[in-house]
Amino acid sequence: MPVIRPYRDEDAPRWDAYVAARPESHFGQRSAWKTLTERTFPVRSHYTLAESGGAIRGVLPLFEKRGDSLFSAPGGLL
């Protein structure tokens, strides 16, 4: 059964490897997009991942704007 949990900084290499391995992925789903967006705009990230058997099975890169709306990084749920 997959475990859904928040992204941690140490997840970056595994997160990026998962994104890179998926043919339907988008560069905006990589962990660097999180850093770039947080430094450029007044947003908070809410990155979430699903893992099972020690492997990442899905990623959801979200940002919060002004505390009342969420929007996805380019590419969205993967």
FENTAZI-V874663 format. One record per backbone hydrogen bond with DSSP energy under -1.0 kcal/mol. NH is the residue of the N-H (numbers start at 1). CO is the residue of the C=O. If there is no record, write none. Layout:
NH_CO ; NH_CO
This chain:
3_51 ; 5_49 ; 7_47 ; 11_8 ; 12_9 ; 15_11 ; 16_12 ; 17_13 ; 18_14 ; 19_15 ; 20_16 ; 21_17 ; 22_19 ; 25_22 ; 29_26 ; 30_27 ; 33_30 ; 35_31 ; 36_32 ; 37_33 ; 38_34 ; 39_35 ; 40_36 ; 41_37 ; 43_41 ; 44_64 ; 46_62 ; 48_60 ; 49_5 ; 50_58 ; 51_3 ; 52_55 ; 55_52 ; 57_50 ; 58_50 ; 60_48 ; 63_71 ; 64_44 ; 65_69 ; 68_65 ; 69_65 ; 71_63 ; 73_61 ; 76_73 ; 78_59
